[in-house]
Amino acid sequence: MSGARKTPAKLAGSGRQEPASGKKARSLAALGHAKPQTYEELRAVLSSGTVHFPKRLRQVAIFLWQHPSEVALGTIVQVAEQAGVQPSTLVRFAKTFGYSGFSDFQGLFKEHVKGSWPEGAAREGGGPGTADTGEHGHFLTGMVGASRASLGRLDSEFDFDSFDTMVEQLAAAELIYVIGSKRAFPVATYLSLTLSQQGVRNLLVDNVGSNALDQVACIGRRDAVLAISFSPYNSITPDLVAVANERNACIVTITDSTFSPLVKLSDTWLEVVESDFAGFRSLAASLAVGMALVHGVVARRGSRPE
């Protein structure tokens, strides 16, 4: 998915003031939406930018967006625990979308994941032919399953048009600033290293000495930012990207949902959702997409006349 920066439309989770505590989210009917009949329709409503949630409902929306199989296969208590909310919050979220309760709402997700092995296998920590390999082998098998699910999602949901646009934008930049912190930092570090090995000028904003804002102080309109950010979106990355946005630098982003604060700041963005196992999230898909971007940038620059 890609988006033009500085558009008047607000995306869900774009930084709009949250409703005051206790204030209910507006129903879909009040916003002119029909009751979603499929998971894809639900995602379309969530990404439309017309539905804005209080803090807890937004937390639910992010979890549902990223973990449809967990929602489909879990009980309301299990889903609530994984999302970090009370079961009553899930019921309230479902009613916002016109459903009588969570069980009714859950049917969207059951239909979506029906017959899909990678999602279910990642949740159970294995797949066809999984052997009893002991405690540590079980964890390894689970992480392999999560990585397979993450990579498999790229085959069915990847936005190649936005990817091609990102390649063009990065290839045209004089200097690429690579930004990613916390869980995204390993991805950012490897992309910066690979760009350097391929002769592409870049700067890894690593925040050593807490000087990240100084590292982006000289960014200009001929430069580009490659930002990587994953939920819960509580890192310094949005602040750094906001600086680049003010300087009119081109911003391309790899993130995991339309609720990311980077979406509204980006010229182009790609959604890459990673599966997890036992609380540990894969980075397989993010690294695969990042390596493909590097390859595309190098190839695009090599095709230009001197």
Order of alpha helices (4+ residues) and beta strands (2+ residues): alpha-alpha-alpha-alpha-alpha-alpha-alpha-alpha-alpha-beta-alpha-beta-alpha-beta-alpha-beta-beta-beta-beta-alpha
